[in-house]
Amino acid sequence: MTAKTSRAVVVTGAVADPHQMAQQLILVNEDGTPWTPEGGGAEVGSTVGAALAASGAAGTSVQAARADHVHPFPTAANVAAVPVARTVNAKPLSANVVLNGADVVLTGMAAGTAVAVAATDTVNVAIAKLQAQITALP
């Protein structure tokens, strides 16, 4: 194998976006063929990129990615999102859910005792205690 002689290219001046410089800079051998690192460059892949994962990984592929490759957009299942078909008080999650007084009901509230409300009480228990205190007033 005959070794090729490569030319060094020096770029000077300010570059606003380093990615633009990389797109404009092409290294060539003296014979005009594209320059590759000693031993050749990485094979360019032709498969669709993997979907997003829960965690990143450096990977072990010996293929290089193309500059214009696109990864598939994650689905709701990929990111463990709540499905928009789910509802809160019959209001779909496909829109901004706003609850009002009519949405909060006291289902299951039982009669309470006239004792102080505790920070650990549920809303139903707290209201039952308050109602019992009011009822016990002379």
Phi, psi and omega per residue, in radians:
M1 nan 2.294 -3.128
T2 -1.603 2.274 3.136
A3 -1.315 2.417 3.095
K4 -1.669 2.567 3.091
T5 -1.642 2.266 -3.135
S6 -1.832 2.618 3.076
R7 -1.659 2.465 3.049
A8 -1.542 2.349 3.122
V9 -1.972 2.232 3.129
V10 -1.952 2.200 3.126
V11 -1.893 2.253 3.120
T12 -2.136 2.834 3.114
G13 1.800 2.905 -3.111
A14 -1.411 2.416 3.074
V15 -2.147 2.097 -3.086
A16 -1.153 -0.693 -3.090
D17 -2.231 1.979 -3.127
P18 -1.018 -0.485 3.127
H19 -1.161 -0.609 3.107
Q20 -1.144 -0.679 3.122
M21 -1.092 -0.737 -3.120
A22 -1.114 -0.575 3.135
Q23 -1.293 -0.446 -3.092
Q24 -1.633 -0.360 -3.057
L25 -1.596 2.054 3.111
I26 -2.164 2.139 3.121
L27 -1.619 2.328 3.132
V28 -2.267 2.697 3.040
N29 -1.357 2.940 -3.136
E30 -1.049 -0.461 3.136
D31 -1.512 0.088 3.078
G32 1.593 -0.119 3.128
T33 -1.370 2.648 -3.140
P34 -1.025 2.397 3.118
W35 -1.344 2.411 3.018
T36 -2.281 2.689 3.110
P37 -1.051 2.787 3.106
E38 -0.896 2.276 -3.140
G39 1.551 0.019 3.119
G40 1.667 2.931 -3.131
G41 -1.743 3.118 3.121
A42 -1.315 2.568 3.061
E43 -1.222 2.418 3.124
V44 -1.475 2.243 -3.114
G45 -1.255 2.760 3.115
S46 -2.300 0.249 3.109
T47 -1.771 2.757 3.110
V48 -1.170 2.407 3.123
G49 -1.062 2.695 -3.134
A50 -1.187 2.652 3.068
A51 -1.182 2.813 3.120
L52 -1.070 2.529 -3.118
A53 -2.047 2.968 -3.136
A54 -1.154 -0.504 3.121
S55 -2.475 2.752 -3.112
G56 -1.489 2.822 3.094
A57 -2.633 2.511 -3.141
A58 -1.150 -0.560 -3.138
G59 1.490 2.910 -3.107
T60 -2.259 0.060 -3.101
S61 -1.121 2.547 3.069
V62 -1.682 0.098 3.121
Q63 -1.605 2.604 3.066
A64 -1.657 2.688 3.108
A65 -1.571 2.567 3.053
R66 -1.339 2.599 -3.083
A67 -1.110 -0.464 -3.088
D68 -1.816 0.324 -3.123
H69 -1.217 2.708 -3.109
V70 -2.313 2.281 3.065
H71 -1.488 2.599 3.100
P72 -1.101 2.518 3.111
F73 -1.277 2.369 -3.109
P74 -1.181 2.596 3.071
T75 -1.587 2.975 3.091
A76 -1.018 -0.651 3.134
A77 -1.169 -0.611 3.128
N78 -1.074 -0.588 -3.081
V79 -1.887 0.230 3.117
A80 0.970 0.722 3.127
A81 -1.366 2.700 3.067
V82 -1.312 2.282 -3.132
P83 -1.130 2.491 -3.129
V84 -1.194 -0.260 3.101
A85 -1.267 -0.300 3.122
R86 -1.238 2.596 -3.121
T87 -2.192 2.796 2.993
V88 -2.162 2.014 -3.077
N89 0.887 0.805 3.108
A90 1.170 0.226 3.089
K91 -1.815 2.126 -3.071
P92 -1.186 2.576 3.121
L93 -1.379 0.084 3.097
S94 -1.323 -0.156 3.093
A95 -2.276 3.012 3.105
N96 -1.222 2.062 -3.094
V97 -1.493 2.158 3.071
V98 -2.110 2.104 3.114
L99 -1.676 2.477 3.079
N100 -2.163 -3.043 -3.084
G101 -0.987 -0.624 -3.132
A102 -1.185 -0.348 -3.129
D103 -1.468 -0.253 -3.107
V104 -1.825 1.949 -3.125
V105 -2.031 2.742 -3.100
L106 -1.751 0.712 3.123
T107 -0.970 2.254 3.092
G108 1.524 0.105 3.136
M109 -1.268 2.246 3.122
A110 -1.890 2.885 3.098
A111 -1.066 2.417 -3.111
G112 -1.833 -3.123 3.071
T113 -1.899 2.640 -3.071
A114 -1.370 1.195 3.102
V115 -2.181 2.920 -3.114
A116 -1.109 2.543 3.073
V117 -1.312 2.363 3.132
A118 -1.826 2.654 3.141
A119 -1.069 -0.390 -3.112
T120 -1.601 -0.035 3.133
D121 -1.191 2.561 2.974
T122 -1.302 2.936 3.123
V123 -1.050 -0.785 -3.135
N124 -1.054 -0.793 -3.118
V125 -1.146 -0.741 -3.135
A126 -1.086 -0.804 3.138
I127 -1.131 -0.682 3.113
A128 -1.096 -0.694 3.101
K129 -1.137 -0.750 3.128
L130 -1.128 -0.726 3.113
Q131 -1.087 -0.694 3.122
A132 -1.152 -0.642 3.116
Q133 -1.170 -0.724 3.140
I134 -1.151 -0.763 3.137
T135 -1.078 -0.590 -3.100
A136 -1.362 -0.129 -3.138
L137 -1.160 2.541 3.135
P138 -1.222 nan nan
